[in-house]
């Protein structure tokens, strides 16, 4: 079993640390909240008065903190991890922070001859409690292999994301999708209610279409990602249908800001002459708007 310093015992960190204890790992813990520390001490962890003290003798140092500035302070600040970190130890940052902050932290650690990887997590605090987190490992092959036994005490699925800093990048994309879709789904649900439609009926319909399954797993792999823009559902028709939904919402005084913003993307695609292409070609239009080269020639 490993000797681990765990720093950051919030809503996610506390149950994650608890699961490490359950698997027999030896933990030294630090948090600014003494009650959070005591909760882990009651379960068998050793309390530390600072990140530096927690790190003494540790093979792994896990940080789970609210933002990148705190991660930097914990690592490089006074009484920080780097004051006592062994060159053989591995720092695993599991926080959700800006990717460029992650890159700089890893580079600064390397400049000191120290090792660090990023492993943000997917899923919720309920999964943190049950040890069923999705672990997004960003590190070298050696780092991922070395950390896997420790990480799997906190989750049940590990994805090697392809190198240092890649874990936080895929976490960023995943969160962007799920958070934005939460708001878009709320717009659809409120329109459903305003129309007097049974939500159960709407849910049954959407669970069998791209609305519920998502384009990453339905339309895109079968069309635009295969280089096929022949229309199964034309952008012109998608634009028309979206417009009808927005008109109905307006008549019912249901605000649909995300739907309205989406229509602007379809407007751009139509203005670029893509109206008769498959609606998955929206991906190509957004690529071009971002200054990237189109993958599929018109």
ABEGO torsion letter per residue (X at the ends): XBBBBBBGBBAAAAAAAAAAAAAGBBBBBBBABAAAAAAAAAAGBBBBABAAAAABGBABBBBBBABAAAAAAAAABBGBAAAABBAABBBBBABBBBAAAAAAAAAAAAAAGBBBBBBBBBEBAAAAAAGABBBBBBBBAAAAAAAAAAAAAABABBBBAGEBGAAAAAAAAAAAAAAAAAAAAAAAAAAAAAAGBBAAAAAAAAAABAAAAEAAABAAAABAAAGBABBABBAAAAAAAAAAAAAAAAAAGBBBAAAAAAAAAAAAAAAAGAAABBAAAAAAAAAAAAGBBBABBX
